[in-house]
Amino acid sequence: MAHNSLYLAAVAVSALQDVEIVATRPPFDETPDYLIGGALDSQGRHWVVKLPRHQLAGAALEAEAALADGLITAVDEGKLPFDVVRPKAFTTVSKGGRAMVFREPFGHPMPLERLTKAGAQSIGRALGALHELDPSIFSGGGIPVYDAAGLRKRLTTELEDVALTRMAPSSLLGRWDTWIADDSLWEINTVPVHGDMDEDNVLWSNGQVSAITSFGEAHVGDPASDFVWLANSLDEDMLDTVTEAYAMARGTGGDTHLLDRVALHSEFALARWLLHGVRIDSPDIINEARGMLVELDETIAADPMEVTGPRWQMDVRDSYTAQTSSSAE
């Protein structure tokens, strides 16, 4: 890690030619997709370098950069109650395309087990504001835009890709196909979504959301996809607090099948994890995903009335270790 931190500081020097970098500093992180490191300049400002390790990660970082101007404008105009990454400079690296350098956003990640009622209301308002953004902010940055029919087509295509791997239990494939085919679940208006919400991508200060980062998977799509990380970790009362604040922030009435689609996205995340492993040719990820899919299938078989199956968390800061905990009734 020391070698990587020095290397990332050198990347910062290359990108920030008018800034004098004097030291390395946290955060330091290494995942299958990115190297992330901090640097300190001569004026005491903190910078972060995010460097892609392969082409898929590079494409996600380019998508995040393309969306940045629209999000920054929304923040500055008061349309979002949190800050976002503000790219300062880029520099070409040997793998994956370009590294991005930006000022470190204010706040720190927080485990959801420490979430208070006020914090739950804050994240509900934050998601509501994000989902209320004009979709043109996303489409103008070249971000994918799906209507309800497009979402179902995308899910169907991915389901076919999973089936072709012959690595997922057939009962799960049938379960997901039934959900995708249920017209009542998809009577929705698609909205701007983050697409990769988790604990690491939300920063907090004084119990309130201060910044949301890593918009590389952002698109116009199903609002339910941004609730999976919360539904997988919070008890029923706290999740209700989030969704109530969210509904108030949106002011568009309830979404009857929001949590049904959250369940679909939660389970289907394992299928996407398998496809990710196949696409980057990672035996470790493939084996991990196959094991989780089998466990999910066994859990549902043991309790057919179970709505969400196991609760899964993909934690990039722990080398994408998947963790499970029993679902709340």
N, C-alpha and C positions, 0 to 999 in steps of 0.2 A: 504493500500500500504506500510506503514511503516513496518508492520509485515512481508510482503512478501520480502521487500528489505533486512531486517535482515536475513530472512531465506535463501535468495539467497546468501548472503555474507557467511553464514555458509556452504552452498553447495560449494562455491569457496574454503573455507578453507579446506574442506574435499578432494576436487579434487587436489588442488595445495599444496601438503604437504610440498614442499620445498620453498613455498612463504609465506611471512607474510602479511596477509590482515589486514589493519588498519582502513578502513572506507568504508561505502557505498557511491555510487555516481551514477548520471544518466548514462545511460538511465534506467528508470523503466517503465515497460509496462506489462500489463496483458490482454491476449486475450483468446478466448475459447480454443485455441490450446497450448499456451505457457505462461510461466512466464519468463520475461527477466529483469535482473537487473545488475547494474554495481558495481564494487568494486575497491578500491585503495590499492596498496601494499606499503610496507615500502620504496620501491625505487621510488615511484611516478608513477609506471606503472598502466595503466587503464585496467581492465579486464571486460569481459562480461560473464554472466551466462545465458544460454538458456535452460530452463527446460520444457520438454513436459508434458502436462496435461492429455493426454490419449494415447492409443496405436497407433492410426493412426498418431498422431503428433510425437510420438517416432520413428515410422518407417521412417517418412520424415527426421527426424534429423539424423538417422543412414545413410540414403541415402546421405545426405549432407556430413557427415563425410567420407563416403566411397569414395566420389568424390574429397575430399579436396586435397589429395596428387597430383593427376593429374592436378588440376587447379593451385595449387601452383607452380608446375614445369613449367606449361605454362606461368605463370606470370614471374617467375624468368628467363625464357629463352627469354622473350620479345615477346611472342606470344599473350599476352593479355595486352592492354594498361590501365589496372586497377588492383587493388589488390582484394583479396578475403579473406574470413575468414580463419584463420590458427589455427585449433584446437590445444590446448595445453594439455588438460586433460579431463577425463570423470569420472563421479561417478554415481552409481546406485541410483535412487530415487523410491519412493513408487508407483508412477503412471507413466505409459508411457515408462519405460525403463531407459535410461541414460540421465543425463544432460551433456551439453557440455560447457567447459570454454575456452575462447580464448581472445587474446589481442584485444582491441577495434580497429577496422579498422579506418583509417584516413578519415576524411570528415564528412559531415552532410547531412541528407535528405533535399531535396528542393522541394517546390511545383512547379508543371509544369507551372503554370501561370507566374513564374519568369524566365522561360527558355529563353535564348538569342539565336541568330542565331549560335554563337560559341558553346553554350551548346548543341543545336540540332545537330550540326555536330559531337560533341564529343560523344553523345549517339549513333548516327548512326555508327560511327567508332567502338565504343565498341561492339555493337551488331554484326557488320560485322566481327570483329575479333573473337568473341565467336562462330559465326556460321561457321567460317573457320577452327576451331579446328579439328584435326583428330578425327573422331568418336570413335576410339579405346580408347581415353582418358576416354570417358564415359563408353563404354562397358567393359573396363578393371576394372571399379569400380562397376560392377554389375548393372549399371543404365539401365532402359528399352531402347530398341532400336526398332524403328518402321520404316519400309519403307512406301511408299505411300499407298500400299494395307493394311498394318497393321494399319495405321492411320485411314483409312476408316472403317476397321473392328471394331476398338476400338470405334469410334464415333457411329457406328451402334449399338454396344452392349450397350453403354451408352444411346442411344436414346430408345432402347427397355426397359431398366431399368426405364427411365423416364416415358415411356408410362404405365408401370406396376403400377406406383404410382397413376395413374389417377388424377394427380394434375396439369398437364400442358395442356393448350388449344390444341385441336386437330389440329387447323390450324397451330400452331407453329411446331408441330411434323411433319406435312406434308411439311412445308417450309424447315425445316432442312434436312428431308429425300431427298428432291429434290436436295439440294446443295451437300449432300454427294454422291448422285448417278451421279452427273455431272462429267464425266471423264475428261473434259478439265481443271477443277480446280485442279486436282491432278497429273498433269504431272510435278512432282517436285522431286528433290533429297532431302531427309531428312538430317538434320544437327543437331549438338549439340545445344540444346536450354535450356534456363533457366527454363521456364515453369511457373514462378510465378512472372513476372516482374511487379513492381508497384513503386510508389514514395518512399515507406519506404525501399525498397531493393536496392536503388541506392544512393550512397553517392557522394557528390560533394565537390570540393575545387577549389577556384578561377575560378568558372564557368566551370570546366571540371570534367568529371566523375573520381572519385578517387578510388572507390571500388564498387563492386556489391556483395550482400550477399544473404543468404537464397536460396541455390540451392537444397532444399529438393524435389522439383518437377521436377528437371532436367531430360532430356531424349533426345534421338535422335529422332527428330520429325519435325514438320512443322515450318519453320522459322516465319511464319505469327503469331504464337501464342505469340511471344515476342513483337509484335507491338500493341496488343490490348489496353494496358494501354495508349499508346501514341495516337492512333487513337481516343480514347474516350475523350481526353482532349485537343489536339492541333488543331489549325485552319489549313486550307488546306495548306497555304504557309509554316508554320513551319513544318508540317508533310512532305511536299515535301523536305524540307531541310534535315530532318532526313533520308529519304529514298534515297536521292541523295548521301549523305555521306556514307550510308550503302552500296549502289551499288558499289561505288568506292573502299570501303574497301574489298568487296568480289571479285570484278573483274571477275564475272561470267556472266555478262549480266543481263537483267531485268527478273523479275518474273511477267508475264502478269496478273496473277490472285491473286497476293499477297493480295491486299486490299479486294478482294472478300472473301478470306478465313479469313482475319481479321474480316470481318463482321460476318461470321459464328461463329468464335471462341468467338466474343464479345457477341453475343446473346446466344450461347450455354453455356457460363459461368453461366448464370442464372439456366440452367438445372443442371449443375454440382453442383451449390450451393444448389439446392433442394436435390440432391442425398447425398451431404455431410451432410445436416441436418438430413436426414433419417438414414444415417449410424451411426451418433453419437447420434441419438435419441434426437435432439434438437427441441422442438416445436417452439421456437422463430425463428430459422433459417428457418424451414419449412414454417412457416406462412409468413415470410418476402419474401422468394423466390417465393411462390405462388402469392403473391401480385405483385411482379415485373414482373412475367411472364404474368399475366393478363394485366398489364399496357403496356408491350411490344406488346402484341397481339392487344390491342386497338389502340395503336399508328400506327401500321402497317395497320390495317383495315381502319383507318382514312386517310392514305396516302399510297396507295399500291405501289407508285413509290419510297418510302423511302428505302434506301439501307441498312442502319445499324440500324434503329429503335432508341430507346432512347440510350443514352450513360450512361453506368453503371460503378460505381466504388465501389469495395469492399474494405473498409478501415479497416484493422484489428486493427488499433490504435483507432478507434472509435467504438469498439465492433461490428465490421462487419456491420456497418450501410451502407446501399446502398444509393447512391445518384444518381440523374439523372439530366441531362441537355440536352437541345434540341440539335439535331444534326446540324452540319454545312452543308449548301447546297454546 
